[in-house]
Amino acid sequence: MIWNEAKECMSRDEMSNLQSARLRKLVDYVYHNVEFYRKKMQAIDLMPGDIKGIEDIVKLPFTTKDDLRDNYPFGLFAVPNSEIVRIHASSGTTGKATVVGYTRRDLDIWAECVARCLTMAGVSKDDVIQVAYGYGLFTGGLGAHDGAQKIGATVVPMSTGNSKKLTTMMVDFGATAIACTPSYLLHISEVLENEGLLDQIKLKAAVCGAEPWTEKMRQEIETKLNIKAYDIYGLSEVMGPGVACDCDFHKGLHVCEDHFYPEILNSATLTRVPDGETGELAFTTLTKEGIPLIRYRTKDLTSIDYSTCECGRTSARISRFKGRVDDMLIIRGVNVFPSQIEAALIDVEEVTPHYMMIVDRVNNLDTLEVQLEVAPKYYTDEIRAIEALTKKIAHIIQQAIGINAKVKLVEPQTLVRSQGKAVHVVDNRKLY
């Protein structure tokens, strides 16, 4: 099996020894090949020989997305462009794009990591998998594509943009697996239902990522499509999808920690938090050649568990993400994360996982409106029922985030579906 061959059952001592060896090699590599890191290390009188083992990683400087932007486009590359065989980049919607380059070996390792994740989801060479992430500069499409080819699966490179064609081919090609964002898969389930095709599909597994999603959303996907859904994690700066994925037990995402060393930090002090406590996730890329990163701050909030999983894997597991440091909204002086809204409504069966938060400012006072879709079987025109449900949800949200929010219930399939990353927040205060 791929995952046994991929060191996911090593003892903690064996993994630590491997990480130490790779960290020593990495630090020497970036010191001599990346001016940015050489200057950072020289500024704190740190030499490659000072790093003896993985425990010395705390001596090394952090890297941020701003560092990538400041060195746009190729300033952090460790090899000449002649050795770069592929380039990916972020959209740059919140600033200058972050650019990452891959050597041929980087692509091989990336494909191996995605293959591990697909194997956790039960995908094999006998499967037909539709890759419905966006192809192009976004890492999702090609990353999932190469990983599926690595295990010998038949790949249908659907990308996004034509849901009707996707569902038609899902039936005609007998697709047994799909890789896409969870919100887009919910949309696909609605299209299948509307077209009367649900009983004609052969789908058994979905590997979903690129956006945070709740356990309730997983359960809804699994129920609607009668499949198993798995959470895959990655980010282009570190590699792309395949950095971590959950298994059948859904008790955290297994990190490919022989390639990516995780740390959980207090965002204010940049010191490590105890295992099991929530903090900001940072990664060091232990084996990347094109653009290796040391202690890259992802801004994702999670916790870590080093105990052996019920599936038998010993690799570290990161918990379902609580949100992002930069996703935090400050409303009337209170810190609010969109994930808090999702978590609070997990057990409210009267509403779907589709929601929108509208933040505004009226007479110098911040306001929050939460729009929610009513589940089809609970939708009614009866005013008292609507008022009662609205009051119930408003109370749940107030208990979760500590402030009052206006709740607006809308008809099923009213809120906009996204074929990429779902957008859940509109902050109109930015317009003032």
N, C-alpha and C positions, 0 to 999 in steps of 0.2 A: 504493500500500500504506500502511496506517496507520502502520507503524513508520518509513517514510521521511518521512512528513509530520510525525512526532512528534519530530524532531530527534535521532534515535538514530544518525545518521551525521555529526554535526557534528565539525569538528576540535576538538582540545583547546583551542586558543586561542578559537575561537568559543564553545565551551561555557563556558569561564572568563569570557568577557565577559558572556555572558547571566547566569550565576550572580552575577557582581559587581553587575550592574544590579538584579537581583532581591533580592540581600541588602541593598543600600542602601535599597531601598524597604521591605523587611520591617522593618529595624531602626527606621526612622522610624515605621513603622506601629505596631509594638508599644510604642514609647516613648510615643506619644501615646494609645494605646488600651488598654494593659494595665498597670495599676498595679504588678503584680508585677515586670514587666521594667523599668519606669521606675525603681523603687526599687533594683533590682539594679544597674542601670547608674549611677545617681547615687551609689551606695555606692562605686563604683570610679572616680568622676569621668570617666565615659565618656558622650559625647554622640553622637547619630546621625551628625553630621558627621565624627566620627573614623573611621568605617567607609568607606574609599575603594574597597575591592575585596574579592573573596572571600578573599584572603590575610589580611585583617584579622579574619577570623572568630575567630581565636585570642584576640582581645581580649575577646570576648563571654563572659558567664557560661554555665554549664551548667544544664540543667533535668533533674530526676529525676522518677520516678513519685511520690515522696513530695511533691514540689511540687504535683502535680495533686491528690493526696489532701488536702493541707493547705488547698487552695483549693476544695475540694468544695462545691457541685457546679459552679458557673459562674464561679468567680473568675478563671480564666485566659482566659475568652472575650473576644474583641476587638471584638465587635459586640453590639448589644442583642438580646435574645431574639426580638424581632420579625423579625430577619433570619436566625434559625436555623430551617432547615426540617426538620432531622432531628437526633436525638440518639442516640448509641450509648454503651455503657458496658461496662466489664469486669465480671466476675462478682463481684469483691470477696471472693473466697475467701481471699485472703491479707491482707486489710485492707479499708479503705474503698474502694468502687468508684472507678475513674477514669472521668470523664465527658468525652465529646468532642462538640462540636457542629459542624454543617456548614451553610454557606450554600448557596444554589443553585449558585453558581459552584464551590464545593468539590466538590459532588456531580458536576458536569460533568467536572471535572479527574480526580476519582477514577475515573469511568467510562472516561475516556480512557486512564488508566494501566492499568486492568484489561484494556481492549481491546487495548492493546499486548501485554500478556502472553499473552492468548489467541491473538493473531495469531502470536506466536513458537511457540505449540504447534500451529499449523496450523489453528486453528478459524476458520471464516468464516461468512458469512450463510447458507451452504447446510447448516450443521450443526444438529443437535438436541442441546442440551447439558442434562444433568441437573445441577442445582446441589444437592448433597447436603451442604453445610455447614449449620450451624444458622442459621435465620433469627431475627430479633428483635434484642435489644441487641447480640449478637455481630456483628461486622462482616463475617464470612465470607459469609453467605448473600446479603444484599442487595448487598454489594460485587461479588461474582461475577455476580450477577443483572444489575445495571446495566451491567457491562462487556460481558456477552454480548449484551444488547440493543443496546448501542452499535454493535456490528459487524453487527447484524441477524440474529444466530442465533436459532433457536427455543428458548426457555428453558422447561424443565420444573422448576418450583420444588419439588423433592422434599423438601428439608430432611433431617432424620434421624429415626430412630425406628421405621421399618417397612421392614426390609431386604427382606422377601419382596415387598412392594408395589413397591419400587424395582426389583428385578430383573424383575418381571413387566412393568412399564412400560418398562424398558430394552429388552425384546424387542418389546413391542407397539408402542411409539412409534418404534422404530428409532433409539434414541439413538446418536450417533456420538462424543460427548464427555461427560466427567463432571468435575465440580469437587468435591473432598472431601478429607478428611484421608487420608494414605497408609495408615494403619493400618485405617481404615474400608474403603478400597478393597480391601485384602487380604481383609477379612472378606466383602465383597461377592463377591469371586472364589470364595471357599469356598462361599457360598450358591449361586452360579451352577453351580458344579461339582456340588454335592449335588443340585440340582434338574435336572441334565442339560441346562442351557441354554447352556453355553459356546459350542456351535457355532451358536447362533441369534442371537447378539448382533452388532451392527454397529459396536461401539465401536472407535475408532481412536486416541483421545487422552484423557489424563487430566491435569488441572492440579491438583496436590496441594500443600497447605500446612497452616499452623496448628500444625505440630509438626515437630521435626527428624526426618529419616529418612536412612538410609544408601544408598549406591550399590547394595548388595546388595538392599535392599528394592525399589529402583527396578527392578533386573533381574528380581526375582521377579514383580513386578506386570506388567512388560512380557511376560515369558514366559507367565505364567498366562493373561493376557487377550489376548495377541498385539496389543499396542498400544504407543504411545509415551507415556511418563510424564514430566511436566515439574514442576519445583519452583518454586512461587510463594511470595513472601515479603511480609509486611506486618505491621503492628501497629496497633491501633486508635488509640493516641496520635498516631502519625504520619499515618495515613490509614485503613489497613485493607489487605486484600490488594491487590497491584498496585504496591507500592513497588519490587519487583524480581522477575525471573523468568529462568529459564535458557532457552537456545535448543536447537536440535538437537545442538549439539556438547557440551553439558553440562560446560562448562569455566568455571563461575561464573555467578552470577545478574546479569543486566544491570539496573543501577539506573536508574530514571527520574530521572536526576540534574538535569534541567532543573526538576524540582519538589522533589527531595529531595537535599540536599547531604550526602554521607557523609564521616565521619572515622573513622579507626581509632586507638584510644587505648590507652596503657598505663593500666590501671585504677588503679594505685597512684599514678602521678605525673600522670595526666590530660594527658600530652603525647603527641604523635603518634608512632606507630611507623613504621619504614620500610615502603614498599610491599612487599607479599608476606609480611610478618610478621603473626602473629596478635595481635589485640588486641580491645578492646571497641568495638563499633560505636555511633556517635552520628550523629543526623540533625538537620539544620535544614530545616524546611518552608518552602521559598522562596516558595510561592504560596498558602498556606492563609489564609483569611479568618476563619473561625469561631474556631479555637483554634490560632493559629500557635505553633510551638515552636522555640526556639533551642538548638542543641547538646544535643538530648535523648539522654540515655544509655540505650540499649536493653538493656544487659547481655548482648547476644548477642556471642559470640566468633567472629571471622572475620578474613579478610585481604582486601586489595583489589588489583586488577590494572587498570591503565589502558591496556594495550596493545589494539590492534584485534583483535577476535574473528575467528575463521575465518568466521563468518556475515556479516561485513562491518560489523557494528555497532561504533561507536567508544565507546559508553557504558561507564562504569566497571563492573567486575564484582566482586562479592563472592563469596568462596569458600563452599562448603558449610559450614554452621555447625559449629564444634567443640564447642559447648555454650553454657551461659550462666554468667555470673559467679555468679548466685544459685543455680544448679543444682549447684554444686560441693559435694561431700561431703568432709568431713575424717574419714577412717577410720584410726585408729591413727597420727595425725599426717601422713597422706599425703593429698594432694589428689586426689580421684577424680571424674571426670565420667562420666555415663551414656554419653555418646557414645564414650568410650574402649572400653567394652565392645562397643558396636555395631561400631566400626571393627575391633576385634581379631578379631571373628567373621565378618567379611565373606566370607572365603574358605572358611569351614567349611560345606561343603554338607550335612553331616549334621543341621544344625539350621536352624530357620526364624528370621525376624527378630523373632519374638515372644519377649520376655524380661521378667523382673521381678527387681529388686534388692531384697533384704530386708536392711536394716541394723538391728542390734540391739546390746544391751549385756549381756554375761553376765559376772558376777563382775568388774565394772568394766572389762571388755575389750570393745572394739568387735568385732563379727562381721559378716561379709558373706556372704550366700547369694545365688547367682545361679540363678534358675530359667529353664530353656530348653526350648522345645518341640523334640522330635526331628522331623525331616522325615519325612513318611509312609513314604517308600520305605526309610528306614533304621530305622524303629521295629521293635524286637524284644524278646522276653521273655528272650533269651539273656543270662544274667547276665554272662558274661565280656565279651561285646561291649559291654554297657552300662558296665561298669567301665572298659574300655579307652577308650571315648569320653569318659567323665566325667574320667578322668585326663588325656586329651589336651586337653580344653577348659580344665580347671583350670590346666594349664601355660600355655596361651595367655593366659589372663586374668592370671595372675601376672606374665608377661612384660610385659603391656601396662600394668598399673596399679601394679606393684611390691609388692603384698601378696597373701597367699593368700586365696582365696575358696572357700567350699563350693559345689560345683556340683550342682544337682539337675535331672535330666532328667525331663521329663514327656511324656505322650502328646500327639500332635497335637491341636490345637484344644482344649486344656485351659485355657490362660490366657485371662483375660477380654479380650474385644474391646471397644474403645471406639468409639462413634459420633462422639465429639468428639475432643479432644486425648487422645492415649494417655498413660496413667500407667505409668511404668516403675520408680518408686522408692517403697518404703514404708520410712520411717525411724521405727522404733519407739522410738528414743532420745528422740524428742520427747515421748513419753508419760511419761517419768520425771520 
